[in-house]
Amino acid sequence: MPLRVIFMGTPDFSVPTLRAIAEAGHEIVCVYTQPPRPAGRRGLELTPSPVQREAERLGVEVRSPVSLKGEAEQAAFRALNADVAVVVAYGLLLPKPILEGTRLGCYNGHASLLPRWRGAAPIQRAIMAGDAETGMMVMKMDVGLDTGPVAMTERVTIGPGMTAGELHDRLMGVGAELMVAALGRLEQGKLPLTPQAEDGVVYAKKIDKAETRIDWGQPARDVHNGIRGLSPFPGAWCEMETGGKVERLKLLRSTLADGSGAPGEVLDDRLAIACGGGAVRLLEVQRAGGKAVSVDEFLRGAKLGKGGRLL
């Protein structure tokens, strides 16, 4: 029989899984998501989450509590009489009464190869560290931070130029298919659970604003991984001086390049930049208040050639 599912998620990353569960024929009895947030230039308009918009399209009840710690919220959760809860980038920690509030427990779709990159920013951290592989895992949740036993895994190669945005889009599709497969096995009582390894635990802490400014004194590979690991959001950046003014420049795509020089020095007229060791070539950038453009287009409007410097 199809499962009665509570879905818990918030951003775009969660939406394909919600949609896939519905298309697989399971009954989604309720969707939990973060409350609408201020948006727009003035922050005056409350905007529902992508998951809320999809749930409303599907005609499913939506709940958006600010906390799940209260007894009333926990009782309301149990009263749904769900078989299982599926969690994908929800944004709230689940207390034990919620974890135990369905017949079969809570299963999380996590974007890493656990126990590597437990926590908030596994996609960005994997690229920033130069990992060649990551994946999606379906894990049965417990009270720890991404510490529960793993049910299913799908590995994904990280290409040398792949950005966090590209990996995000790849993993959210993989995750949707994997979760549906896991629910199918759970429905049959044939979903295995394997404890995570005790070795190799690494935490993917939230990206700090201080990390987003590029340090040209780092080796070229680290600079390149930082640029692509932060692209498109929140975006790596540096400063450039043109016309006597210092301007912020967002760096969205790069590749490794030949050459050497003082860190931040522009080595040619195609924007190869010297690093602490080696060089990177910028491929896509964004000026303050502008749109993302190729370096060729950028150079047609910016006076930044060989001998210049990025700060």
C-alpha positions as CSV (number, residue, x, y, z in Angstrom):
1,M,0.0,0.0,0.0
2,P,1.2,3.6,-0.6
3,L,2.7,5.3,2.4
4,R,1.2,8.2,4.3
5,V,4.0,10.8,4.2
6,I,4.7,14.0,6.0
7,F,7.1,16.1,3.9
8,M,9.4,18.6,5.5
9,G,11.5,20.9,3.3
10,T,11.9,24.6,2.3
11,P,14.1,25.6,-0.6
12,D,14.2,24.8,-4.3
13,F,16.4,21.8,-3.6
14,S,13.5,20.1,-1.8
15,V,10.9,20.5,-4.5
16,P,11.8,17.7,-6.9
17,T,11.6,15.2,-4.0
18,L,8.2,16.4,-2.9
19,R,7.0,16.2,-6.5
20,A,8.5,12.8,-7.1
21,I,6.9,11.4,-3.9
22,A,3.5,12.6,-5.1
23,E,4.0,11.2,-8.6
24,A,5.0,7.8,-7.1
25,G,1.5,7.6,-5.7
26,H,2.2,8.0,-2.0
27,E,-0.3,10.1,0.1
28,I,1.3,13.3,1.3
29,V,-0.8,14.1,4.3
30,C,0.9,17.4,5.2
31,V,3.9,19.6,4.2
32,Y,6.0,21.4,6.8
33,T,8.1,24.3,5.6
34,Q,9.7,27.5,6.9
35,P,7.3,30.5,7.3
36,P,7.1,33.0,4.5
37,R,10.0,35.5,4.6
38,P,10.3,39.1,3.6
39,A,11.4,39.6,0.0
40,G,11.7,42.3,-2.6
41,R,13.9,45.4,-2.6
42,R,12.3,46.8,0.6
43,G,11.7,43.5,2.2
44,L,8.0,44.3,2.8
45,E,6.4,41.5,0.9
46,L,6.2,38.1,2.6
47,T,7.2,35.3,0.1
48,P,6.3,31.6,0.6
49,S,9.0,29.1,0.3
50,P,9.4,27.1,-3.0
51,V,8.1,24.0,-1.1
52,Q,5.0,25.8,0.1
53,R,4.2,26.9,-3.5
54,E,4.6,23.3,-4.7
55,A,2.5,21.9,-1.9
56,E,-0.3,24.4,-2.7
57,R,-0.1,23.4,-6.4
58,L,-0.5,19.8,-5.2
59,G,-3.4,20.7,-2.9
60,V,-1.7,19.6,0.2
61,E,-2.1,21.1,3.7
62,V,0.9,23.4,4.6
63,R,2.2,24.1,8.1
64,S,5.0,26.5,8.9
65,P,5.7,26.5,12.7
66,V,8.6,28.6,13.9
67,S,9.5,25.7,16.3
68,L,8.6,22.0,16.9
69,K,9.6,22.0,20.5
70,G,6.2,22.7,22.0
71,E,3.8,19.9,23.1
72,A,1.0,21.3,21.0
73,E,3.0,21.2,17.8
74,Q,4.2,17.7,18.6
75,A,0.7,16.4,19.3
76,A,-0.5,17.9,16.0
77,F,2.3,16.2,14.2
78,R,1.4,12.8,15.7
79,A,-2.3,13.3,15.0
80,L,-1.5,13.1,11.3
81,N,-1.1,9.4,11.7
82,A,1.6,9.3,9.1
83,D,3.7,6.2,8.2
84,V,6.9,8.2,7.6
85,A,8.3,11.7,7.5
86,V,10.6,12.7,4.7
87,V,13.0,15.6,5.4
88,V,15.0,17.5,2.7
89,A,16.6,20.8,3.7
90,Y,13.9,21.7,6.1
91,G,15.8,24.2,8.2
92,L,14.7,23.2,11.7
93,L,16.2,20.6,14.1
94,L,13.7,17.8,14.9
95,P,13.3,17.0,18.6
96,K,12.9,13.4,19.6
97,P,9.1,13.5,19.9
98,I,8.9,14.5,16.2
99,L,11.5,11.9,15.2
100,E,9.3,9.3,16.9
101,G,6.0,10.8,15.7
102,T,5.4,8.5,12.7
103,R,5.1,4.8,12.5
104,L,8.4,4.2,10.6
105,G,10.4,7.3,11.6
106,C,11.9,10.2,9.7
107,Y,14.2,9.8,6.7
108,N,16.5,12.6,5.5
109,G,17.8,13.2,2.0
110,H,21.4,14.5,2.6
111,A,23.7,15.9,-0.1
112,S,27.0,14.2,0.8
113,L,28.7,10.9,1.4
114,L,28.3,10.7,5.1
115,P,30.0,10.8,7.5
116,R,31.9,13.4,5.4
117,W,30.2,16.8,5.3
118,R,27.6,16.5,8.0
119,G,25.8,19.8,8.5
120,A,24.5,22.9,6.8
121,A,26.6,23.4,3.6
122,P,27.7,20.0,2.2
123,I,27.6,21.0,-1.5
124,Q,29.7,24.1,-1.1
125,R,32.2,22.5,1.3
126,A,32.8,19.5,-1.0
127,I,33.8,21.7,-3.9
128,M,35.8,24.2,-1.8
129,A,37.8,21.2,-0.5
130,G,38.5,20.0,-4.0
131,D,36.5,16.7,-3.5
132,A,36.2,14.7,-6.7
133,E,33.1,12.9,-5.6
134,T,30.0,13.4,-3.5
135,G,26.5,12.0,-3.6
136,M,23.0,11.8,-2.1
137,M,22.2,9.6,0.9
138,V,18.9,8.6,2.4
139,M,19.4,8.3,6.2
140,K,17.1,7.5,9.1
141,M,17.3,10.4,11.4
142,D,18.2,10.4,15.1
143,V,18.8,13.1,17.6
144,G,22.4,13.8,16.3
145,L,23.4,16.1,13.5
146,D,23.3,13.8,10.4
147,T,24.5,10.9,12.5
148,G,21.7,8.3,11.7
149,P,22.1,5.0,9.8
150,V,22.2,5.1,6.0
151,A,19.6,3.4,3.9
152,M,20.6,4.2,0.3
153,T,23.5,6.0,-1.5
154,E,24.0,7.4,-5.0
155,R,27.4,8.7,-5.9
156,V,28.0,11.7,-8.1
157,T,31.3,12.9,-9.7
158,I,32.3,16.5,-9.2
159,G,33.9,17.7,-12.4
160,P,37.0,20.0,-12.2
161,G,35.0,23.1,-13.3
162,M,31.7,22.3,-11.7
163,T,30.1,25.0,-9.6
164,A,28.1,24.6,-6.5
165,G,25.0,25.7,-8.4
166,E,25.5,23.0,-11.1
167,L,26.2,20.3,-8.4
168,H,23.1,21.5,-6.5
169,D,20.9,21.0,-9.5
170,R,22.4,17.6,-10.3
171,L,22.0,16.4,-6.7
172,M,18.4,17.5,-6.2
173,G,17.4,15.3,-9.2
174,V,19.4,12.4,-7.9
175,G,18.0,12.9,-4.4
176,A,14.4,12.8,-5.6
177,E,14.8,9.5,-7.4
178,L,16.7,8.0,-4.5
179,M,14.1,8.9,-1.9
180,V,11.3,7.4,-4.0
181,A,13.3,4.2,-4.3
182,A,13.9,4.2,-0.6
183,L,10.2,4.7,0.1
184,G,9.4,1.8,-2.2
185,R,11.7,-0.5,-0.2
186,L,10.3,0.9,3.1
187,E,6.8,0.1,1.9
188,Q,7.9,-3.5,1.3
189,G,9.7,-3.7,4.6
190,K,13.0,-4.2,2.8
191,L,14.9,-1.0,3.4
192,P,18.3,-1.9,5.0
193,L,20.0,0.5,7.5
194,T,23.8,0.6,7.9
195,P,25.5,2.6,10.7
196,Q,27.8,5.3,9.6
197,A,31.5,4.8,9.8
198,E,33.1,6.3,12.9
199,D,36.1,7.5,10.9
200,G,36.1,10.3,8.4
201,V,33.7,12.6,10.1
202,V,33.9,16.1,8.7
203,Y,31.4,19.0,9.4
204,A,30.1,21.3,6.7
205,K,29.7,24.5,8.7
206,K,27.6,27.3,7.3
207,I,29.4,29.6,4.9
208,D,30.7,32.7,6.7
209,K,30.8,36.0,4.9
210,A,34.5,36.4,5.8
211,E,35.2,33.3,3.7
212,T,33.8,34.8,0.5
213,R,36.5,37.3,-0.2
214,I,39.2,35.7,-2.4
215,D,42.7,35.6,-1.0
216,W,45.0,35.8,-4.0
217,G,47.9,34.6,-1.8
218,Q,46.4,31.1,-1.7
219,P,47.5,28.4,-4.2
220,A,45.7,28.7,-7.5
221,R,43.8,25.4,-7.0
222,D,42.4,26.7,-3.7
223,V,41.4,30.0,-5.3
224,H,39.7,28.1,-8.1
225,N,37.8,25.8,-5.8
226,G,36.7,28.7,-3.7
227,I,35.3,30.5,-6.7
228,R,33.3,27.6,-8.0
229,G,32.3,26.4,-4.5
230,L,30.7,29.7,-3.8
231,S,29.0,30.2,-7.2
232,P,26.4,31.4,-7.7
233,F,25.6,32.1,-4.1
234,P,26.8,33.7,-2.0
235,G,29.5,34.4,-4.5
236,A,33.3,34.8,-4.2
237,W,34.5,38.3,-4.7
238,C,37.4,40.6,-4.8
239,E,38.0,44.3,-5.5
240,M,39.4,46.0,-8.5
241,E,40.6,49.6,-9.0
242,T,39.4,51.3,-12.2
243,G,39.4,55.0,-13.0
244,G,40.6,55.8,-9.5
245,K,37.7,54.0,-7.9
246,V,37.7,50.7,-6.0
247,E,34.8,48.4,-7.2
248,R,33.6,45.1,-5.9
249,L,33.7,42.2,-8.4
250,K,31.9,38.9,-8.0
251,L,33.7,35.9,-9.4
252,L,31.5,33.2,-10.7
253,R,33.6,30.8,-12.9
254,S,37.3,30.2,-13.4
255,T,39.8,27.6,-14.5
256,L,43.5,26.9,-13.7
257,A,46.0,28.8,-15.9
258,D,49.7,28.9,-16.6
259,G,51.8,31.8,-15.3
260,S,53.1,33.3,-12.1
261,G,53.5,36.8,-10.5
262,A,52.6,38.8,-7.5
263,P,49.3,37.6,-5.9
264,G,46.4,39.4,-7.7
265,E,48.5,40.5,-10.6
266,V,46.8,40.4,-14.0
267,L,49.1,38.3,-16.2
268,D,47.5,38.8,-19.7
269,D,44.7,40.5,-21.5
270,R,42.3,37.6,-21.0
271,L,42.3,37.9,-17.2
272,A,44.7,35.3,-16.0
273,I,45.4,36.2,-12.3
274,A,48.5,35.3,-10.4
275,C,47.9,33.4,-7.1
276,G,50.2,32.4,-4.2
277,G,51.3,29.5,-6.4
278,G,50.2,29.3,-10.1
279,A,47.3,31.2,-11.6
280,V,43.6,31.1,-12.4
281,R,41.8,32.5,-15.4
282,L,38.5,34.1,-14.7
283,L,35.7,33.1,-17.1
284,E,32.5,34.7,-15.7
285,V,32.2,37.7,-13.4
286,Q,29.6,40.2,-12.2
287,R,30.1,43.9,-11.4
288,A,28.3,45.5,-8.6
289,G,24.7,46.2,-9.7
290,G,25.2,44.4,-13.0
291,K,24.5,41.0,-14.4
292,A,26.8,38.0,-14.7
293,V,28.8,38.2,-17.9
294,S,31.6,36.3,-19.7
295,V,35.1,37.8,-19.2
296,D,35.2,38.7,-22.9
297,E,32.1,40.9,-22.4
298,F,33.4,42.3,-19.1
299,L,36.7,43.3,-20.7
300,R,34.9,45.3,-23.4
301,G,33.7,47.7,-20.7
302,A,36.4,47.5,-18.1
303,K,39.9,48.8,-18.3
304,L,41.7,45.9,-16.7
305,G,44.6,44.4,-18.7
306,K,48.0,43.0,-18.3
307,G,49.9,44.6,-15.4
308,G,46.7,45.5,-13.5
309,R,45.8,44.0,-10.2
310,L,42.9,42.6,-8.3
311,L,42.7,43.2,-4.6
